[in-house]
Amino acid sequence: MMRMRWNGLFRTVASLLGATCLLAGSVSAAPERTGGERFTTGSSDPIIDYIDERIRTVWEENEVKPSPHADDAEWLRRVYLDIVGHIPSGDELDAFLADEDPGKRSRVIESLIEHPDYVRNFTTIWTNLALGRVTPDRTSRPGMEKFFRESFARNRPWNEIVYDLMTAEGHYEENGAVNFLLGQLTGNPNRDDYAVEATARATRLLLGLQIQCTQCHNHPFNRWEQNQFWEFNSFLRQIRRLDHDKYDPESGQMVDDYSELVFRDFSGPVYFETRSGLMKVAFPIYFDREVDPGRETNRREELARLMTEDDPNNWVARAMVNRMWGHFFGYGFTRPVDDMGPHNPPSHPELLDRLTDEFVKSGYDVKQLVRWICNSEAYNLTSSFNPENEFDNPAAGEVPLFSHMYVKTLQAEQLYDSLLVATNAHQSGQSGYEEAERQRQRWLRDFLRIFGGNEEDEPTLFSGSIPQALLMMNGELVNKAINAEKGSYLYTVLADSRLRNDSARIQQLYLAALGRMPTRFELTKIQRLIRSNPDKVGAYQDLYWALLNSNEFIVNH
């Protein structure tokens, strides 16, 4: 039977930090900004200087006083979550706090973008974006993951990745890039509405343009017109999916085998109906760039070339810059990040233009884009606000000024992996690697089922629902994490001879879970309660349980 944690220690910690089922929407005010020295992470790059200059100019124009720079513990937790998808371990945090090199933040950024978990993290992010969290029927998620994993591991130029996504053909596991379009292809290829979902997904994700509503009518708020949707759609009419079955001798029935994306002979226009009932035609046109609609033209290759090599507006680069800025700050230069255009002006137009140009000049180097963003002053600010920037609140509909870091709730995978890092739960009580890995996969399935959301969700998926709260409070993973069995992080802390008293152990648990030291007030109250509890191990279990169930653990701030 699970041990109910309603004693004085739990109530004290819960009242200090807030339980996950009472997810807070704001962060307390920050102390006054101090010091007149120019901020630096230790990286010297004129692009970073330009970012800082443009952001500071907007602060001055809006009479905003930015928050102080985040302390080392807060910043390290943030940059680990954003780049590698999980919090730092206690040892990593200890080493960073002890490092007195003024350029240590820049060094950490460099180490993280070369870490294997950088590849894993962005593979997960882009597979979810490309396919949704629920894999479409007859589509290979492993194939899609393999494509992104190999691309990010080699740091392939982003325009090459986009080119492959738009032109790939073949078996859905042998050429994993085909799954991007394959997952959106449904229905009869001879129907007028074929490849509609693929058109909408490709333009939103890769170009940052929401033209899907113009499928039926001209956009009421911008210059996108109905014919433009179908002009994009006509580029995708030369493909079809083939689903192959195989005989299963055990059931005596035909079952799914594999799918592939193949070339389809198509020429001429696409027909669409206006709201008034008038039938019109659309030919393959990329904005104002017409493409020969003849049978000899490979339309997808022409579209991919225009998108990635011959676009004066650099929509692919612009969309990636905006999305990556949104990934690290919680908000992009436009809201949403995939709805750019004259109807939705960016918050920092000069900065978006410059970063887009520089991203193209860098050879669409994704790692270089990460360096620029993470070394910027704005990214290094605390999430706490002050009286002179508390109105900088995009969640309330305000234009983001990036005068403090915006709080982001963790993605399902971030939360899961951070729990493992904070607790070593996958090693607790296990006798071998295979057994531990089987348990890890079972827990991950539970997390994705309850926290994953639907395929259109943005990556802020913790809604504070009852199933989510119950999984965090009484789920197998959390209970395994705090059982103090050999191999768990709690066992390590309690058995560590260097941690000679309650104060040191409490501080270590705070660092592991929250990436910070307890305040003097928190430490005093918790010490008093632990000393008064005859069950020392149970008291520490309750403390760690409360930390893992706090608002602070499930947000990136």
N, C-alpha and C positions, 0 to 999 in steps of 0.2 A: 504493500500500500504506500502511496506517495505521502510524504511528510508535509503537512499543512504548515505554511510559513506565515503565521499571523501573530508572532510574538512581538515584544517591544522593539527588538532590533530591526525586524523587517519594517515595522510601522515607522520607525525613525528614519531609516534610509529611504523608504518609499516617499515619505513626506519631504525629505531633502531633495530628492532627485526626480520624483514623479514617475508613476508606473506607466508601462507602455500603453495600457488601455486608456490612459488619460493623456494622450499625446499632446504636448504643448505646441502652440503655433508661433511662439516668439522666443527671443532670447533677451536676457536682462541687459540693462544699460552698461556700457563700458566706461572705464575710467578715462580721464582726459588724455588726449594725445600729447606726448611729450617728445622733446628732442628736435633739433633742427637739422640734423644730418640727413643727407640724401640716402634713401633706402637702397640697398643692393643685396642680392643673394650671393654675390661673388662672381656672377656672370657678367661679362662685358660684351654687349651686343647692341648695335645702334637700333635694331628693331625693338628690343626691349625698352630702350630709352624712349623711342617714339610712342610705344604703348603707354608708358607712364606719363608722358607729356600730354597726350590726348585725354587720358582719363582725368588727370589733374585739372586740365582746362575746363572740362565739363563740371568738375566739382566747383571750381571758382565761378563759373557762369551760373550755377544753381545755388551758390552760397551754401555749400555743403561742407561740413567739417568731417573728414574721414575718421573712421575708427582707428585705434592703434594697430600696430602690427601684431599678428598672432604670436604668442610665445612658441617656443620650440616644440613643446608637446602637442599643442593644438594643431600646429602646422604639419607636423610629421604624420599625425593620424589622418589628416585631410589628404595629403599628397599620396599616401599609401592607398587610401580608398579610391582615389580618382585614377591613379595610374595602374596599380596592380590589383585593385578590387578587394582589398581586405586591409584590416588595421595592422600596424606593426606589432611584432612580438615584444614582450617585456624586455628581452635582451637587446633588441634593436633600438627600442626607445631609450634604454639606459645608456647605450653607447652614444647615441646622438646627443643626449643631454650632457654627457661628459665631454663631448668634443667642443673645443674652444676655437676652432678654425672659423673665421668670419665667412668663409666661402662654403661652409658645410651644406647649406641648403642646395646650392647649385650642384654640388657633388652627389647629393642624395637623388636629385632629379635625374642626373646622368645614370646613376646606378639602377634606378627603377626602370627607366626606359630600355635598359639592356637586360632586365630580369626576365626569366621565362614567364612569370606571372603577368607581365605586361602583355605578352602575346595572348595568353589565356583570357585575360580580362577583356581585351578589345575583340577577340574572337567571339566571346559570349555576347558582348554588346551588339556587334554587327550582325551576328546570326539572328538575334532576337529582332533587330530592326528589319532584316531582309525577309524573314519568314514569319515573324510573329512568335509569341511564346508557345502557341499551340501549332505544331507542325502540320501543314496542309497534307491532305491525303496524297499518297503516291509521290511523296517528296522525301528526299534524304537529308535529314538534319546532319548526320555525320559527314555527308559529302559537302554540305555548305560550310560546316565547321572546318573541315580539312582545307578548303580553299582559303578561307580567311586566316586560318592558323599559319599556313605556309606563306601567305602574302605579308602578314604582319611580322613574321619571323625574319623575312628577308628585307623588311622595310621597303617593299615595292612602292613605286610612285603611285599616288592615289588615282591619277588619271588612267594608269594602266589597269588597276583593279576595276575601275568603272568600265573601261573598254571591255574587259573580259566578261563582266556581269551582263553587259548588253549584247554580246556577240556569241557567247558560248553555245556549243552544240554537243550532243552526245549523251552517254550514259550518266545517270545522276550521281554515281559515286566515282566513276573514273574521271569525270570532269565536273567537280562539285559546283562550279560557278553556274551551271545550268539551272540549279535549284531556285535561284532568285526569280527568274521568269516562270519556271516550271510550276512553282508553288502558287502562281497567280493565274494560271491558264485553266479555265474551266469552260465547259459547254462545247458547242459545235463550232469548229473553225469556219464553217460556211455561213454562219449567222452574222448579221451586221454588227452585233454587239460583242464580237469575239475580242479577247485580249483587253477588255475594258479595265479589269482589275490590275493587270500588269502595267498598263499605261499609267494609271493613277499612282501605283506604288513606285514606279521608276521615276516619275517626275517629282514626286514628293521627296523621296529619299535621296536621290542623286542630284537633282537640280534645285531642291528647296522650293518648289513651286506647287501650289495647290490649284490645279486646273480641273480636278475631278468633277467639281460641281458644274462646269461648263459642258459636261457631257450632254445635258438636257437643255441648257439655255445660256445666254450670255451672262457673265458674272455681274451681279448688281452693283458691286463696289469697286471694280477695277476694270482694266482694259482687256482682260482675258475674254475671248469670245468663243462661242460654241465650236466654230470651225477649227480653232486651234487645238482643242482636245482631240478631234478626229484626225487632224493632220499628224499629231504625234502618234495616235493609234495606228495610222496607216503604215508607219515604219515597222510595226510589230506583227503585220499580217502574214509575213513569210515564215512563220514558225507554227509548229503544232507539237503536242505531246503525244507520245506513244507509250501506252501502258502494256507491259508484258506479264503474262501469267505463266505459272508452271504447275505441273501435276504433283500433288502431295499424296504419296502412296499410303500414308497413315490414315488420312481422312477420305481418300478416294475422290477428292475434289480439286479443282483448279484454284490456286491461291496466288496472291501478289508475288511477283518476282522482282522486276525493276521497271523503271520508267526512263525515257530519254526525250530529249528535245531535238527535233529534226527540222530541216529546211522544208518549207512548203512553197510550191510554185504558185505565186500570186503576182498579179500586175494590175494596173489600172487604179481607179479611185475606191474610196470607202464611201458608202452611202449612210447618211444620217438624217433624222427627221427633226425639224425645228418644232418649237412649242406650238406654232400655228398649224402644224401638220404638213408643212412644205418639205419635200425631200430635196436634199442637197448632196453634193459630192465634195470629198476632201482628198487631196493628194499629199504625198509626203513632203512637208515643209517644216523646217526647223526655224521657228520664228519667221524671219523673212528670207531664209535660205532654201530655195527650191531644189529638189532632188529629182532626177529623171525617174519617172514611175514605171519605166519599162521592165520587161521580164528579165533582162540581163543585169539589172541593178540589184545588188545585195543591200536591201534597205537598212537592215540592222547595222551593218558595217558602216554605212554612210552616216547613220544617226550617231553611232559611237564616235566616229571620226569628228563630226561636228561638235559633239559634246566635249570631247577631251583634247582636241587639237586645234580646232578652227572656230572657236567661239569668242568673239570680241568682248562679250560680257562675262566670260569665265564663270558661268553659272555653276559648274561642277566644283570649282575651287571655292567660290563664294559660299556655296551650300555647306561644304566641308568645314570651312573656317567658322561659319556661324554655328554649326552643330557642335563642333569641338569646344568653342567658347561656352556654349550652353552646357556641355557636359561638365566642364570644370567650375563654372560659376552658378549653375542651376538655372540660369536664364541666358539666352542668346541675345544678339543685337536686335532680333525681331521676335515677336511672340505670336504664334508658335515659331519654332526654328525652321519649320518646313513650309512657311507661308511668306516668302519674300516677294517683293514687287513694288511698283509705285504706289499701290494702295496701302502698303504697310511699311512706312519708312523706318530704317534702322535707328536705334538710339544713338549710335556713334558712327555716322556714315563715313567720315574720313578714315577712321580707324579700320572699319570693315573693308573699305577700298584698299587701303595700304596693305593690310594683312593678306588680302586676296592676291594682290600683285606679288607680294613677297613669297607667298606660298607657291605660286606658279614659277617664280624665278628659282626657288629652291629645288625645283624638279618634283613638286607635289610631295615633299618630304614630310610625312606625318609626324615623325619623331621631332623634327625641327619645329613644327607647329606646337607640339607639346612643350618643348623647351621655352619658346617665346611666352606662352601663356603662363606656365608655372613659375617662371622667373620674374613675372611682372609684379609690381608693387601691389596692385589691387588683389591679386590672388593670395598675397601674403598678409592681408589684413585679418583681424579677428572677426568672428561672426557677431560679436556683441556690438550694440549700437550706442550712440550718444544722443543727447537732446537735439543736436544740430544735424543729425542724419537719420533719425528714426522714421522720417517720411519717405526715405528711400526703401520702399517696400513694394516690389513688383507683385507680390501675392495679393496686394490690395488694388492692383490695377495700375500702379504708378510705373513710369518709365524707369528701367533699372539704371542706376548711376554708378554701381559697383563701388560704393563708398564703405561697404563692409561686406564680408562674405555672407551669402545667403544660405540658410540652412536647407540641406537636402536630405530627405529620408532615403534610407539605403534600399538598393535593389535587393531582390530575393537572394541572388547569388552573393552579393556583398555581405549581407547579413549572415548567411550561412557560413561563408568562409571566415568571416570575422569571429564568429562563435568558435570555430575550430581553432583559430589562432589564439584566442583569448583563454581557451580552456584545455586544449589538447584532448578534447572529448573523444576524438576518434582513436586515441591511444589508450584511453582509460580502461583498464581491466582486460585489454585484448592481448592474446597470446601470439598473434602472428599478423603479417601484413595482409594476407588475403582476407582473413576474417574482418580486420579493421576496415578494409576497402569495401567489402560487401555492406557493412554497417553504414559507412559513409554514403554510399550510393542510395541506400534506403532512406536515410535522413534527408538527403538532397531532394529526392522525389517528393517527400512530404512538404518540404519548404516550397518547392516550385508549385505544387498543387494548391497550397493555401496562400502563398504570397505572390505567386506569379502574375495574377491578373490576366486580362485578355490581350489579344495580339495588338490592339491599338493603344494600349496603355503607354504613357511616357514612363521613364524609369524612376518614378516616385510612387512606389506601390504599397507602402505601408499605410493602410487606411484605419487601423485600430479596430478591425472587426473582431467579433467574439472568437471565431476560429483562430485568428492570428494571435490574439491575446492568450488563448488557452494553449496554443502550441508553444509560445514563449514561456508561459508560467509552469506548465505541467508536461510539455513534450519530452520524448525520450532523450533527445539531444541535450536539452538544458539540464534535465535530471542527471544524465550521465556526466555532464560537465562539473557538477557540484558534489559528486558523491565521494570525493576525496580518496578514490581508489588509486593504487599505484599507476603512474603514467599520466594522471590528470594534472592540470596546471595547479589546482588547489592543493593536491598532495605535494607537488614540488615546492610550493610556497611554505606549507606547514613543516616540511622536512628540511628546509634550507637552514643550515646552521648559521649562515651569515645574517639571517633575519631573526635577531635575538629577542624581540619583544613585539607586543601587539601593534605598536605604532608602525614599525617597519613592515609588518605583514599587511596591515591595512593599506599602507601607501603602495605596496607592490600590487595588490589587487586592484586598486584604483587605476594605477598606471596601465595595467594589462587590459582592463575593461574599458576605461574611459579616456586613456591617453593623458591623464593629468593627475596631479597630487590632490588629495583631499584638502579642503579648506581647514583652517584651524578649528572652526566651529564644528564641521563634520567630524573631524578626527577626534575631538574631545568627547562628543556625544557617543560616537561608536565605540571608542575605547572603554568608556564607562559601562556601556551595556555588555560588551564582551567580558569584561572583568567580573560582572555580576552574574554571568551565565555559567552554571556548573558544567554544561555540555559545550566545551570549547570548540570541538570540531563542528558540532551542529550550529554554533553561533557563526562560525566562518562560512559554513554552507549557506546560511540565511543571508549573510552579508553579500556573498558573491551572487547569489540568486537575485537579490534586489538590484545589484549593480547591472546585471545582464538584462533585467526587466525594466530598466530606467529609460526615460525619454532620451537621455544623453547617449546611451549605447546605440540606439537604432537610428540616429541621425548623423550625417556628415556635416560638420560645422566649421 
